[in-house]
Amino acid sequence: MTRSSAARFLGLTAAERNARVVRRMPHIASALTIPADVIITPRLIAALPPDGVWHLEWDGGRPPIVWRGAGAFDGSNASAPAVLRLPDGAALDVSTASARRRAAWRLLRASGKPTDGWLSRHVHRKVSRVCSYVLLRLGLTANQATFLTFLIGAAASWLMAQTTHETMIAGALLFWCASIADGIDGEMARLTLTESAYGEQLDTAVDHATHLLGYAGVMVGWWRQGIGPAGWALAIGVAMGLPIALLCAMHLVRRAQGLSGQFFVDTKPIELGVTAAARATGAPALRLASGVFVLFRREAFSLTFFLVSLVTGQRAIYPALLAGGLVVVAATLLVYRAEIESAIRARAGHYTPA
C-alpha cells in the first residue's frame, strides 16, 4: 500500500499510520498505492471514486496516489488513468522534519470534539494539544496519558489534604491541570487511530476517580482544620450524594443511549440534554438548571474550584458549593427526567465521547 520509508510521524511510520486509516475498510488496502512519506486521512477514503484507475492528486509537485477501483483488475478499463484532485487535508506530506511538524499540528487542530465548550475550545485544547504532541513524540500511548492524568489528580488531592492556603491554591491549580490533561488521551487516540471501547471506559473511570479523589482531599484538609459536627453532617451528605448522583446520571445516559454493555459512561450528554430540553420546553426552571449544569461541567468546575481557592483556604466552601449543585441536579433529574431522557436520545446519533 505505502512505499517504505524510515521516517516516523507521531510515533508511527507512514505505512503503519496509513494501514490504520484503511483498517476500517480493509478491502481497499490493496487498491491504493501511496508514495513514500505521505500519510492519508479518513477524508481521502470518503473521496475515493468508484470505478477504474485514478491518479489522486494531492500536491502538484509530488507523485499522485494511485487508486484502482472496481473494474480496474478485470481489464474492463484499459484507458489512461483518470485524474481527481483530492480535497484539502486528504493527504499530507511527512517527508521532512518541518513537513511532519506542519502535518502534526494540522491534525492536532482538528482533534477537538463538536461537544467542546467555549473553555475547552479556547483554553484547554491549546494546552492539551501541546502536551499530546510532546507525548506522541516520546512514544507514549493514549492509555499511558490517561494514567498520567490520574497521577496529576492524585497529586492535587494530596495537596488539598494539607491545611494551608498555599497548598489549597496549588492543589486546585493541579486539579484544573488534571481537567486540561483529561483531553490528552482522546487527542492522542484520534491522532494515532487507536480509539477503543476499553480506552473510553478507562478514560471515563479515571475522570470520575479524579473528581472523587479531589473531594476526598478537600475533606481530609477540612478535618485537619477542624470540621465540627455540622461540618461532618455536610461532608457525609455530599460524600453520599456524589456517587449516588453519578450512578443515577450514568444509568440515565445508558438507558437513553442504549449502552447496556457499559458501566462507566460519560455523563456530559445529560448537560446537553438539559440544555436541549430547556430550549424545547421553555421551562424557566430548566433554563436555570442549564446554567448550573454548565457551571458544574468538569472543565468549568475545575476552573471555578481554582478561582475560589484564590479567595479562601477554608475547605468548608467546597462541600457547600457541591451540596448546592447536588440539590439542583437531583431536583432537575427528578422533575424533568422524561424530557431530559428524550433530548439525550434525540442527540445520541450526534454525540462524540471523550
Secondary structure as a PSIPRED ss2 file (coil, helix, strand):
# PSIPRED VFORMAT (PSIPRED V4.0)

   1 M C   1.000  0.000  0.000
   2 T E   0.000  0.000  1.000
   3 R C   1.000  0.000  0.000
   4 S C   1.000  0.000  0.000
   5 S C   1.000  0.000  0.000
   6 A C   1.000  0.000  0.000
   7 A C   1.000  0.000  0.000
   8 R E   0.000  0.000  1.000
   9 F E   0.000  0.000  1.000
  10 L C   1.000  0.000  0.000
  11 G C   1.000  0.000  0.000
  12 L E   0.000  0.000  1.000
  13 T E   0.000  0.000  1.000
  14 A H   0.000  1.000  0.000
  15 A H   0.000  1.000  0.000
  16 E H   0.000  1.000  0.000
  17 R H   0.000  1.000  0.000
  18 N H   0.000  1.000  0.000
  19 A H   0.000  1.000  0.000
  20 R H   0.000  1.000  0.000
  21 V H   0.000  1.000  0.000
  22 V H   0.000  1.000  0.000
  23 R C   1.000  0.000  0.000
  24 R C   1.000  0.000  0.000
  25 M C   1.000  0.000  0.000
  26 P H   0.000  1.000  0.000
  27 H H   0.000  1.000  0.000
  28 I H   0.000  1.000  0.000
  29 A H   0.000  1.000  0.000
  30 S H   0.000  1.000  0.000
  31 A H   0.000  1.000  0.000
  32 L E   0.000  0.000  1.000
  33 T E   0.000  0.000  1.000
  34 I E   0.000  0.000  1.000
  35 P C   1.000  0.000  0.000
  36 A C   1.000  0.000  0.000
  37 D C   1.000  0.000  0.000
  38 V E   0.000  0.000  1.000
  39 I E   0.000  0.000  1.000
  40 I E   0.000  0.000  1.000
  41 T C   1.000  0.000  0.000
  42 P H   0.000  1.000  0.000
  43 R H   0.000  1.000  0.000
  44 L H   0.000  1.000  0.000
  45 I H   0.000  1.000  0.000
  46 A H   0.000  1.000  0.000
  47 A H   0.000  1.000  0.000
  48 L C   1.000  0.000  0.000
  49 P C   1.000  0.000  0.000
  50 P C   1.000  0.000  0.000
  51 D E   0.000  0.000  1.000
  52 G C   1.000  0.000  0.000
  53 V E   0.000  0.000  1.000
  54 W E   0.000  0.000  1.000
  55 H E   0.000  0.000  1.000
  56 L E   0.000  0.000  1.000
  57 E E   0.000  0.000  1.000
  58 W C   1.000  0.000  0.000
  59 D C   1.000  0.000  0.000
  60 G C   1.000  0.000  0.000
  61 G C   1.000  0.000  0.000
  62 R C   1.000  0.000  0.000
  63 P C   1.000  0.000  0.000
  64 P C   1.000  0.000  0.000
  65 I E   0.000  0.000  1.000
  66 V E   0.000  0.000  1.000
  67 W E   0.000  0.000  1.000
  68 R E   0.000  0.000  1.000
  69 G C   1.000  0.000  0.000
  70 A E   0.000  0.000  1.000
  71 G C   1.000  0.000  0.000
  72 A C   1.000  0.000  0.000
  73 F C   1.000  0.000  0.000
  74 D C   1.000  0.000  0.000
  75 G C   1.000  0.000  0.000
  76 S C   1.000  0.000  0.000
  77 N C   1.000  0.000  0.000
  78 A C   1.000  0.000  0.000
  79 S C   1.000  0.000  0.000
  80 A C   1.000  0.000  0.000
  81 P C   1.000  0.000  0.000
  82 A E   0.000  0.000  1.000
  83 V E   0.000  0.000  1.000
  84 L E   0.000  0.000  1.000
  85 R E   0.000  0.000  1.000
  86 L C   1.000  0.000  0.000
  87 P C   1.000  0.000  0.000
  88 D C   1.000  0.000  0.000
  89 G C   1.000  0.000  0.000
  90 A C   1.000  0.000  0.000
  91 A E   0.000  0.000  1.000
  92 L E   0.000  0.000  1.000
  93 D E   0.000  0.000  1.000
  94 V C   1.000  0.000  0.000
  95 S C   1.000  0.000  0.000
  96 T C   1.000  0.000  0.000
  97 A H   0.000  1.000  0.000
  98 S H   0.000  1.000  0.000
  99 A H   0.000  1.000  0.000
 100 R H   0.000  1.000  0.000
 101 R H   0.000  1.000  0.000
 102 R H   0.000  1.000  0.000
 103 A H   0.000  1.000  0.000
 104 A H   0.000  1.000  0.000
 105 W H   0.000  1.000  0.000
 106 R H   0.000  1.000  0.000
 107 L H   0.000  1.000  0.000
 108 L H   0.000  1.000  0.000
 109 R H   0.000  1.000  0.000
 110 A C   1.000  0.000  0.000
 111 S C   1.000  0.000  0.000
 112 G C   1.000  0.000  0.000
 113 K C   1.000  0.000  0.000
 114 P C   1.000  0.000  0.000
 115 T C   1.000  0.000  0.000
 116 D C   1.000  0.000  0.000
 117 G C   1.000  0.000  0.000
 118 W H   0.000  1.000  0.000
 119 L H   0.000  1.000  0.000
 120 S H   0.000  1.000  0.000
 121 R H   0.000  1.000  0.000
 122 H H   0.000  1.000  0.000
 123 V H   0.000  1.000  0.000
 124 H H   0.000  1.000  0.000
 125 R H   0.000  1.000  0.000
 126 K H   0.000  1.000  0.000
 127 V H   0.000  1.000  0.000
 128 S H   0.000  1.000  0.000
 129 R H   0.000  1.000  0.000
 130 V H   0.000  1.000  0.000
 131 C H   0.000  1.000  0.000
 132 S H   0.000  1.000  0.000
 133 Y H   0.000  1.000  0.000
 134 V H   0.000  1.000  0.000
 135 L H   0.000  1.000  0.000
 136 L H   0.000  1.000  0.000
 137 R H   0.000  1.000  0.000
 138 L C   1.000  0.000  0.000
 139 G C   1.000  0.000  0.000
 140 L C   1.000  0.000  0.000
 141 T C   1.000  0.000  0.000
 142 A H   0.000  1.000  0.000
 143 N H   0.000  1.000  0.000
 144 Q H   0.000  1.000  0.000
 145 A H   0.000  1.000  0.000
 146 T H   0.000  1.000  0.000
 147 F H   0.000  1.000  0.000
 148 L H   0.000  1.000  0.000
 149 T H   0.000  1.000  0.000
 150 F H   0.000  1.000  0.000
 151 L H   0.000  1.000  0.000
 152 I H   0.000  1.000  0.000
 153 G H   0.000  1.000  0.000
 154 A H   0.000  1.000  0.000
 155 A H   0.000  1.000  0.000
 156 A H   0.000  1.000  0.000
 157 S H   0.000  1.000  0.000
 158 W H   0.000  1.000  0.000
 159 L H   0.000  1.000  0.000
 160 M H   0.000  1.000  0.000
 161 A C   1.000  0.000  0.000
 162 Q C   1.000  0.000  0.000
 163 T C   1.000  0.000  0.000
 164 T C   1.000  0.000  0.000
 165 H H   0.000  1.000  0.000
 166 E H   0.000  1.000  0.000
 167 T H   0.000  1.000  0.000
 168 M H   0.000  1.000  0.000
 169 I H   0.000  1.000  0.000
 170 A H   0.000  1.000  0.000
 171 G H   0.000  1.000  0.000
 172 A H   0.000  1.000  0.000
 173 L H   0.000  1.000  0.000
 174 L H   0.000  1.000  0.000
 175 F H   0.000  1.000  0.000
 176 W H   0.000  1.000  0.000
 177 C H   0.000  1.000  0.000
 178 A H   0.000  1.000  0.000
 179 S H   0.000  1.000  0.000
 180 I H   0.000  1.000  0.000
 181 A H   0.000  1.000  0.000
 182 D C   1.000  0.000  0.000
 183 G C   1.000  0.000  0.000
 184 I H   0.000  1.000  0.000
 185 D H   0.000  1.000  0.000
 186 G H   0.000  1.000  0.000
 187 E H   0.000  1.000  0.000
 188 M H   0.000  1.000  0.000
 189 A H   0.000  1.000  0.000
 190 R H   0.000  1.000  0.000
 191 L H   0.000  1.000  0.000
 192 T H   0.000  1.000  0.000
 193 L C   1.000  0.000  0.000
 194 T C   1.000  0.000  0.000
 195 E C   1.000  0.000  0.000
 196 S C   1.000  0.000  0.000
 197 A H   0.000  1.000  0.000
 198 Y H   0.000  1.000  0.000
 199 G H   0.000  1.000  0.000
 200 E H   0.000  1.000  0.000
 201 Q H   0.000  1.000  0.000
 202 L H   0.000  1.000  0.000
 203 D H   0.000  1.000  0.000
 204 T H   0.000  1.000  0.000
 205 A H   0.000  1.000  0.000
 206 V H   0.000  1.000  0.000
 207 D H   0.000  1.000  0.000
 208 H H   0.000  1.000  0.000
 209 A H   0.000  1.000  0.000
 210 T H   0.000  1.000  0.000
 211 H H   0.000  1.000  0.000
 212 L H   0.000  1.000  0.000
 213 L H   0.000  1.000  0.000
 214 G H   0.000  1.000  0.000
 215 Y H   0.000  1.000  0.000
 216 A H   0.000  1.000  0.000
 217 G H   0.000  1.000  0.000
 218 V H   0.000  1.000  0.000
 219 M H   0.000  1.000  0.000
 220 V H   0.000  1.000  0.000
 221 G H   0.000  1.000  0.000
 222 W H   0.000  1.000  0.000
 223 W H   0.000  1.000  0.000
 224 R H   0.000  1.000  0.000
 225 Q H   0.000  1.000  0.000
 226 G C   1.000  0.000  0.000
 227 I C   1.000  0.000  0.000
 228 G H   0.000  1.000  0.000
 229 P H   0.000  1.000  0.000
 230 A H   0.000  1.000  0.000
 231 G H   0.000  1.000  0.000
 232 W H   0.000  1.000  0.000
 233 A H   0.000  1.000  0.000
 234 L H   0.000  1.000  0.000
 235 A H   0.000  1.000  0.000
 236 I H   0.000  1.000  0.000
 237 G H   0.000  1.000  0.000
 238 V H   0.000  1.000  0.000
 239 A H   0.000  1.000  0.000
 240 M H   0.000  1.000  0.000
 241 G H   0.000  1.000  0.000
 242 L H   0.000  1.000  0.000
 243 P H   0.000  1.000  0.000
 244 I H   0.000  1.000  0.000
 245 A H   0.000  1.000  0.000
 246 L H   0.000  1.000  0.000
 247 L H   0.000  1.000  0.000
 248 C H   0.000  1.000  0.000
 249 A H   0.000  1.000  0.000
 250 M H   0.000  1.000  0.000
 251 H H   0.000  1.000  0.000
 252 L H   0.000  1.000  0.000
 253 V H   0.000  1.000  0.000
 254 R H   0.000  1.000  0.000
 255 R H   0.000  1.000  0.000
 256 A H   0.000  1.000  0.000
 257 Q H   0.000  1.000  0.000
 258 G C   1.000  0.000  0.000
 259 L C   1.000  0.000  0.000
 260 S C   1.000  0.000  0.000
 261 G C   1.000  0.000  0.000
 262 Q C   1.000  0.000  0.000
 263 F C   1.000  0.000  0.000
 264 F C   1.000  0.000  0.000
 265 V C   1.000  0.000  0.000
 266 D C   1.000  0.000  0.000
 267 T C   1.000  0.000  0.000
 268 K H   0.000  1.000  0.000
 269 P H   0.000  1.000  0.000
 270 I H   0.000  1.000  0.000
 271 E H   0.000  1.000  0.000
 272 L H   0.000  1.000  0.000
 273 G H   0.000  1.000  0.000
 274 V H   0.000  1.000  0.000
 275 T H   0.000  1.000  0.000
 276 A H   0.000  1.000  0.000
 277 A H   0.000  1.000  0.000
 278 A H   0.000  1.000  0.000
 279 R H   0.000  1.000  0.000
 280 A H   0.000  1.000  0.000
 281 T H   0.000  1.000  0.000
 282 G C   1.000  0.000  0.000
 283 A C   1.000  0.000  0.000
 284 P H   0.000  1.000  0.000
 285 A H   0.000  1.000  0.000
 286 L H   0.000  1.000  0.000
 287 R H   0.000  1.000  0.000
 288 L H   0.000  1.000  0.000
 289 A H   0.000  1.000  0.000
 290 S H   0.000  1.000  0.000
 291 G H   0.000  1.000  0.000
 292 V H   0.000  1.000  0.000
 293 F H   0.000  1.000  0.000
 294 V H   0.000  1.000  0.000
 295 L H   0.000  1.000  0.000
 296 F C   1.000  0.000  0.000
 297 R C   1.000  0.000  0.000
 298 R H   0.000  1.000  0.000
 299 E H   0.000  1.000  0.000
 300 A H   0.000  1.000  0.000
 301 F H   0.000  1.000  0.000
 302 S H   0.000  1.000  0.000
 303 L H   0.000  1.000  0.000
 304 T H   0.000  1.000  0.000
 305 F H   0.000  1.000  0.000
 306 F H   0.000  1.000  0.000
 307 L H   0.000  1.000  0.000
 308 V H   0.000  1.000  0.000
 309 S H   0.000  1.000  0.000
 310 L H   0.000  1.000  0.000
 311 V H   0.000  1.000  0.000
 312 T C   1.000  0.000  0.000
 313 G C   1.000  0.000  0.000
 314 Q C   1.000  0.000  0.000
 315 R C   1.000  0.000  0.000
 316 A C   1.000  0.000  0.000
 317 I H   0.000  1.000  0.000
 318 Y H   0.000  1.000  0.000
 319 P H   0.000  1.000  0.000
 320 A H   0.000  1.000  0.000
 321 L H   0.000  1.000  0.000
 322 L H   0.000  1.000  0.000
 323 A H   0.000  1.000  0.000
 324 G H   0.000  1.000  0.000
 325 G H   0.000  1.000  0.000
 326 L H   0.000  1.000  0.000
 327 V H   0.000  1.000  0.000
 328 V H   0.000  1.000  0.000
 329 V H   0.000  1.000  0.000
 330 A H   0.000  1.000  0.000
 331 A H   0.000  1.000  0.000
 332 T H   0.000  1.000  0.000
 333 L H   0.000  1.000  0.000
 334 L H   0.000  1.000  0.000
 335 V H   0.000  1.000  0.000
 336 Y C   1.000  0.000  0.000
 337 R H   0.000  1.000  0.000
 338 A H   0.000  1.000  0.000
 339 E H   0.000  1.000  0.000
 340 I H   0.000  1.000  0.000
 341 E H   0.000  1.000  0.000
 342 S H   0.000  1.000  0.000
 343 A H   0.000  1.000  0.000
 344 I H   0.000  1.000  0.000
 345 R H   0.000  1.000  0.000
 346 A H   0.000  1.000  0.000
 347 R H   0.000  1.000  0.000
 348 A H   0.000  1.000  0.000
 349 G H   0.000  1.000  0.000
 350 H H   0.000  1.000  0.000
 351 Y C   1.000  0.000  0.000
 352 T C   1.000  0.000  0.000
 353 P C   1.000  0.000  0.000
 354 A C   1.000  0.000  0.000
